[in-house]
């Protein structure tokens, strides 16, 4: 992101975190690996809901 000129100060990765930039929305989500699932860092519902939110937002025509 920095290479493309986005200011990333104040952006901290966190599961289900969302950040808006000038023309970009960034969704942070843990990878659904066995380790993350087994340790409870992410579950199926969180993963699916975040993908649904991203799809809904991208189809809504809203601007960043």
C-alpha positions as CSV (number, residue, x, y, z in Angstrom):
1,X,0.0,0.0,0.0
2,X,2.8,2.4,0.8
3,X,4.3,1.7,-2.6
4,X,1.1,3.0,-4.2
5,X,1.2,6.2,-2.1
6,X,-1.4,5.3,0.6
7,X,-0.8,6.7,4.1
8,X,-0.9,3.7,6.4
9,X,-0.1,5.3,9.7
10,X,-2.8,4.3,12.2
11,X,-3.6,1.1,10.3
12,X,-3.2,-1.9,12.5
13,X,-4.2,-5.4,11.2
14,X,-7.0,-6.9,13.2
15,X,-9.5,-9.6,12.4
16,X,-12.6,-8.0,10.9
17,X,-11.0,-4.5,10.8
18,X,-12.0,-2.2,7.9
19,X,-10.1,0.8,6.7
20,X,-11.1,3.3,4.0
21,X,-8.6,5.1,1.9
22,X,-9.1,7.6,-1.0
23,X,-10.4,5.1,-3.5
24,X,-9.9,1.8,-1.7
25,X,-11.6,-0.1,1.2
26,X,-9.3,-2.6,3.0
27,X,-10.8,-5.6,4.8
28,X,-8.5,-7.4,7.3
29,X,-9.3,-11.0,8.0
30,X,-7.2,-13.9,9.3
31,X,-6.6,-16.7,6.9
32,X,-8.8,-19.7,7.6
33,X,-5.9,-22.0,8.1
34,X,-6.4,-25.0,10.4
35,X,-4.2,-23.3,13.0
36,X,-6.3,-20.1,13.0
37,X,-9.5,-22.1,13.1
38,X,-8.4,-24.5,15.8
39,X,-7.1,-21.7,18.0
40,X,-10.3,-19.7,17.6
41,X,-8.7,-16.8,15.8
42,X,-11.3,-17.1,13.1
43,X,-14.4,-19.2,12.5
44,X,-16.5,-19.9,9.5
45,X,-19.2,-17.4,10.3
46,X,-16.7,-14.6,10.7
47,X,-15.0,-15.4,7.4
48,X,-18.3,-15.7,5.4
49,X,-19.8,-12.6,7.0
50,X,-16.7,-10.5,6.1
51,X,-16.8,-11.7,2.5
52,X,-20.6,-10.9,2.4
53,X,-20.0,-7.4,3.8
54,X,-17.3,-6.8,1.1
55,X,-19.5,-8.0,-1.6
56,X,-22.4,-5.9,-0.4
57,X,-20.3,-2.8,-0.2
58,X,-18.7,-3.3,-3.6
59,X,-22.2,-3.7,-5.2
60,X,-23.7,-0.8,-3.4
61,X,-22.1,1.9,-5.5
62,X,-20.9,3.7,-2.3
63,X,-17.8,5.7,-2.6
64,X,-14.9,5.4,-0.3
